[in-house]
């Protein structure tokens, strides 16, 4: 749509508009620049300026157009909402347009907003307006239509008038009720608005897995969520774990087509109605405020508190609570007059890109890492930032010595938003991605569909070390106390050259090592003896076979008696297992086709590592009369008779599901010593069965 040259030009134009006062002559150019940046953000998911900078440009255009109203054109960015319409997919028209929001940045702006609404509605200055304040979720907006109680259509926001249909994908999201009892409220057809989000914790896991698989990582949870809405395969949408928070009832009609929104008094009531019908809506983070001062306090509270919120929010939304007043205030072309976003301060900083280092992963993936001049960013000092892959460096046109803009969204890893190319001395050359492995000098390769370059040399020293780090880690063989420094030390001493050597260490020699002693040696011996008995799903995962994650390792373990059974498996045997795909199949097949790898496993076995299926490898069988069948359970406080993990496993065997928070969904809370807020919360709910440790043990027999 835009050439590279145009892209560069629009980036520079934006910078120059930001730095100066704009005049009538700039109108056309300013509009075009905004159009470009809207497109980068909403269609491409690759903004090159920050949201704050975009808002500033938008406001410059708005005030210019206010001065020269005769020059406003229907296609101006101020006259329509931005578009994320994918030209290839089906467009559907929303029942009522999905508009944008005006922005505010501080208490003063909100006081102005309050004053302007009072003027508009002829309300005396001394009177209070009630506001509802809630998070401004930073994800992808969605519209859901329910007819006769069934979810019949879901769409993205698109250009505000039409969106892309994504009903099948929405059905794959557990937080979207397939059926909701609107008819009991006299509502025949309703359109709801909400935001699709990915929990920050979940986002980190998704990226870690993608990195492991050599796939491009997402810059932030929003990109992961909006991309997830548009997946061709709803299974992939589901795998992203998208959650949808509802924030507005856009349209509601009865069987005769009459508007029935009027039956509600306030926005808050609408949210409560949605909550009661099973929708996900904000809870402690939504508040009815009796005046603008309270609303400001709540916004500022959440500005200070945003790090503790499990989802990305980029501000709060202040909405006039009364629906009657909302109706009177009405809309501009761009946004409702009765609502405004309070945008949080961006967590951005600028620093110098000093160097790029290349890390080698356990399967040989090369990850470039920017070394930047240390800088404070939202409370932490940042000196290293992942650049993900070669394409990322190219798309941002990064060069050593550049001034770069960095950002931390939520508590997510920092990332480079852009470099200030206009500040650079043009003689600086582009970063040359290495063609050979920085550790073993083997020529790098890149597989189709993968973003990362890889060192194909399985014997590459750095890869071997990374595989050892992973093998001993909690995720794999969980050898307690055996951290990366031990691996480094024993490797340098020539004691461990492959994974099997870990199980044949000379403990008396370890006791003699400087900084170790008998006690450390005994501890290592104990931890290794324990690891030798591990279930084979851990052994398989610990081999660092490309694409073979924890879940697939468990699936394989469930289907074999011995790890060596896999020597005889065909690709079909693998893909016949539900949830094992062809990529995993090919990689595991290739691993077991190599004599060297079989020799490694035999060597491990000869040192006592278990290679046979254990009880833990088999799927958990829950009987129909299991004592906790279908119940959700949570353990809190310090348990005396069993470890937390052990207790959770017992609960699973008894048919329960472990959940992590106290909510109305929780059936049983087991309390150990020093139980705190969770116990209080459960008592307050009054619906949770509270058990002591002994009562739990008795119950599960
Ligand atoms: S109300 C007509 N409430 O922000 C009402 N929007 O900049 C307009 N958003 O496209 C929206 N959280 O996707 C509203 N609590 C919230 C929101 C919210 C996030 C998004 C929404 C909208 C964009 C507007």
Boltz pocket constraint, residues with backbone or C-beta under 6 A from the ligand:
constraints:
  - pocket:
      binder: B
      contacts: [[A, 97], [A, 98], [A, 99], [A, 100], [A, 101], [A, 134], [A, 135], [A, 136], [A, 137], [A, 138], [A, 140], [A, 141], [A, 142], [A, 157], [A, 194], [A, 195], [A, 247], [A, 248], [A, 317], [A, 335], [A, 336], [A, 339], [A, 341]]
      max_distance: 6.0
